[in-house]
Amino acid sequence: MLPRLTALAFAGASVAAASAAAVATVALTAASTANASTKTAAKEAQPAPDAPFKAIEGGDVSLADFRGGPVLLVNTASMCGFTNQYDGLQALWDEYKDAGLTVLAVPSDAFNQEYASNDKVKEFCEVNFSITLPMTEITPVKGADAHPVYQWLKAEHGFAPRWNFNKVLLDADGRFVKAWGSGTRPQSGEITRAIKATLAQAS
């Protein structure tokens, strides 16, 4: 009887040890996952850099100027099939600017569809679309020469414009919220819902 009891006791101890080891492994895995999630969240929480753009009317414009409200950042072009989206961008600006939204147009010749002159871009937008929303000078938005904000979007969030009129929504602290392609119109439900939600979080 004693040998059997001893064997049972040994088996029980082995099971207990194995269970303890399994629990420890699960705990370590959970801790590792939580730590990775925390690091990912911290990375995602980093705001866009405050590197200034050159404003099309002169001087500088920085995303830091708009902290406290969301920003819809859009790379634009004057000779694109999506150029008529300027109407929708201006409409968003008119509707939500008093609530805190900034719509920032970033003219770019990244896809060879922009004028060579900032003055020509400014005139074109004012004459054809009555644009009053903030605009930058012609700015690179992809590749090695991209503006630091677009380099940040690529490095931290895997986003680079694939065509003109790609939209990026940043929250009131300058953090990435979501991006949309050219085919998603500025006043689409998807974008306006995201804007409203981000405005609500900022209030």
PEFEN-V297063 format. One record per backbone hydrogen bond with DSSP energy under -0.5 kcal/mol. CO is the residue of the C=O (numbers start at 0). NH is the residue of the N-H. If there is no record, write none. Layout:
[[CO,NH] [CO,NH]]
This chain:
[[0,4] [1,5] [2,6] [3,7] [4,8] [5,9] [6,10] [7,11] [8,12] [9,13] [10,14] [11,15] [12,16] [13,17] [14,18] [15,19] [16,20] [17,21] [18,22] [19,23] [20,24] [21,25] [22,26] [23,27] [24,28] [25,29] [26,30] [27,31] [28,32] [29,33] [30,34] [31,35] [32,36] [33,37] [34,38] [35,39] [36,40] [37,41] [38,42] [39,43] [40,44] [42,45] [52,54] [52,60] [53,136] [54,57] [58,54] [60,52] [61,64] [62,65] [63,66] [65,68] [69,101] [70,72] [70,169] [71,103] [72,167] [73,75] [73,105] [74,164] [75,107] [76,79] [79,82] [81,84] [82,85] [83,86] [83,87] [84,88] [85,89] [86,90] [87,91] [88,92] [89,93] [90,94] [91,95] [92,96] [95,98] [95,99] [95,100] [96,99] [101,71] [101,103] [102,104] [103,73] [104,106] [104,135] [105,75] [106,138] [108,111] [112,78] [116,120] [117,121] [118,122] [119,123] [120,124] [121,125] [122,126] [123,127] [124,128] [124,130] [125,129] [133,104] [134,55] [139,146] [142,145] [146,149] [146,150] [147,151] [148,152] [149,153] [150,154] [151,155] [151,156] [152,156] [152,158] [153,157] [162,165] [165,74] [166,179] [167,72] [167,169] [168,176] [168,177] [169,70] [170,173] [171,67] [173,47] [174,170] [177,168] [179,166] [180,183] [182,184] [184,187] [187,191] [188,192] [189,193] [190,194] [191,195] [192,196] [193,197] [194,198] [195,199] [196,200] [197,201] [198,202]]
